């Protein structure tokens, strides 16, 4: 089966020299060139068809050759490349921040909350316990802080472009987050997602009460949503794409037909074949063969 290697540039333009480096690497590893490079977007993204996929070790070695120029490398099957279902994490993936950390800033405890978030996202803490602890520290914070935080929240570059291009090709796009529905609803609408799911942040209409709804959306819930939408739409997992940055995204990312770690935490970088460390979210489209974005 033919596979595709895709180079995606960030600030340094992609050049013929970069493609030649990749071709040489493929020949060194005996992966078998299966055609000539094809530009997806001049000096931004290009494909190289190969006979065999790279291993994790080979991907790490190849990426090292492009790290100085901050160019990403992805590898996927040429068959069924354009996906029909997208599941995306929200915090630090679709939006630039961790919304809970920014909410904590309104209470003057961002550093304390952010330290817990970082450990949880790297898989060092139980997600349920870490979420409850952080929410508990926000008890009595005015509900107005939610609106202020939302107003300050920005989409990651390329997020809306990614969603709208996939929707235009008929894909279903779902935002699924361990964050809160107050934010997922607004961000889903802003970016163009069809559906959104998150945790319920309890409040009395005036202040936060320091608790979260009973059905916590964690890594297993994200995987369950992937399977649910796949079944409801009559798809195979091979037709799906998932993107996220932290440990609670890993089961969803490994189960999807194409799982991409975006600005990945170390655990994801060590666990996933495909990551985007430098390019914006248009890289998700290039990975599917979209052109001239």
C-alpha positions, 0 to 999 in steps of 0.5 A: 500500500502506498504511503505519503510523507508530508512536509509542512513549513512554518516560518522557513519556506519549504524548498526543493532542498528540503524535499531532497533531504527527505528523498535521501532519507527514504532511500537510506532507510529502504522505504522505497520511493513511489513517485516524485514530490508533489507540491500541495502549496508552494513553499508551504507543504509537499507530499512524497509518495513512498512504498512503506511507512516510517517507524516511530524511530525513523520519524524521529530521525527524519524530524531531526533533519528538519528541526532547525527550519521548524518543518513538520513531517507526517506519515499516512496511508494514501488510501482514504486520506481525506477524513470524514469525521474530526474530533478535536480537543479544545484547550491548547489545540483549538484555542491558544490557552488552557481556559481553566488556567485563564479562569484561575487568573481571575481568582489570582491563582493561575500559577497554582492551577496551571501547575496542576494542569501541566502535570495532568496533561502530561499524564502525571496526575489522575484527571478526575482528581486534578479537575475536581481539585482545580475547580474547588479552588475556584469556589466563590469566583463570580460567574462574570469571570467566565465571560471575561475569560471567554472574551479573552480566548483566541482561536489557534491559527488555522483552527477555523480554516481547518474546520470549514474546509473539512465541513465543505468536503462533508466531514462532521466536526466535533469539539470534545474537551475536558474543559467546560461547556460554557467555553466549548459551546462558544468556541464550537460556534466560533470555529464552525464545529457541528457538535461540542461536548465538555464538562459542566461547571456548577454555579448558582447564577452568581458565583462558582460553587466549586464543583463539576458535574458528575459525568466527567469527560475524560480520556475514556469519554473522548474515545467513547465519543469517537466510537459513537460518532463513527458508528452513528455516521456509518463510518470506519475508524479509518475514516476518522481524524483526531487532534489534541495535545495532552495525555487525556487525548491519547486513547482518542488519538491512537484509535483514530484513523489519523491521530495528530498531536498538536504542540504535543506534551512529551507523552504524546510526542513519545507515543504518536507517529504524527505530530505538529510541533511548528506548523499551524492547524492548516497542517491537519488539512495538508496531511489529508491532501488538501491543496492551496490553502 
